[in-house]
Amino acid sequence: DAGVTQSPTHLIKTRGQQVTLRCSPKSGHDTVSWYQQALGQGPQFIFQYYEEEERQRGNFPDRFSGHQFPNYSSELNVNALLLGDSALYLCASGFRDREQFFGPGTRLTVL
Amino acid sequence: AQSVAQPEDQVNVAEGNPLTVKCTYSVSGNPYLFWYVQYPNRGLQFLLKYITGDNLVKGSYGFEAEFNKSQTSFHLKKPSALVSDSALYFCAVRPTSNDYKLSFGAGTTVTVRA
């Protein structure tokens, strides 16, 4: 049984560009959350999707948007990239409101 | 205001000795509490959780945590540390059942020397 998977593993973009990150939840899970982890810090909550809708959002600007598909997979989109968006982006899945299981992350570097 | 505090940036112990990683929280009510571990260039792995019930929670890899409501603490413990326990440990809190956001502490780096 595969756990949470994310793609790509690494990504390099330049300022102003747009990026899409992808996540497939663990089998049987129906919620997907996204977190941003800057170097040397704990993860920060971006938003959570459930039943294809954004159920809760953290303190991130509208440049950060997402989507959940009928098969529960999810995308995170970031527009107008800033240098400060460089981070490890973590996807976490869960069943209903039980504990979340994290994927390996996507390392985004903005130049 | 920070919801979760991990007062120690680093913890160093000898293999075979007890390991404790401290966590305090500042959320009212009955929060859900979690511990995760992160190895280099990896995502977070779930260790254990406290929702309700017995204050001593047992988790993966021999870890356990003690919930203390009066001290608002949730310290992670392992009776006998292994070199392979060397990693970055995060405490996280979910304020209520209707708040799905996990708020993480800054992390504690554990080094277990042989």
Boltz contact constraints between the chains, C-beta under 6 A:
constraints:
  - contact:
      token1: [A, 42]
      token2: [B, 90]
      max_distance: 6.0
  - contact:
      token1: [A, 42]
      token2: [B, 104]
      max_distance: 6.0
  - contact:
      token1: [A, 42]
      token2: [B, 105]
      max_distance: 6.0
  - contact:
      token1: [A, 42]
      token2: [B, 106]
      max_distance: 6.0
  - contact:
      token1: [A, 42]
      token2: [B, 107]
      max_distance: 6.0
  - contact:
      token1: [A, 43]
      token2: [B, 104]
      max_distance: 6.0
  - contact:
      token1: [A, 45]
      token2: [B, 101]
      max_distance: 6.0
  - contact:
      token1: [A, 48]
      token2: [B, 100]
      max_distance: 6.0
  - contact:
      token1: [A, 56]
      token2: [B, 100]
      max_distance: 6.0
  - contact:
      token1: [A, 56]
      token2: [B, 101]
      max_distance: 6.0
  - contact:
      token1: [A, 90]
      token2: [B, 43]
      max_distance: 6.0
  - contact:
      token1: [A, 99]
      token2: [B, 46]
      max_distance: 6.0
  - contact:
      token1: [A, 99]
      token2: [B, 49]
      max_distance: 6.0
  - contact:
      token1: [A, 101]
      token2: [B, 46]
      max_distance: 6.0
  - contact:
      token1: [A, 102]
      token2: [B, 43]
      max_distance: 6.0
  - contact:
      token1: [A, 102]
      token2: [B, 44]
      max_distance: 6.0
  - contact:
      token1: [A, 103]
      token2: [B, 43]
      max_distance: 6.0
  - contact:
      token1: [A, 104]
      token2: [B, 42]
      max_distance: 6.0
  - contact:
      token1: [A, 104]
      token2: [B, 43]
      max_distance: 6.0
  - contact:
      token1: [A, 105]
      token2: [B, 43]
      max_distance: 6.0
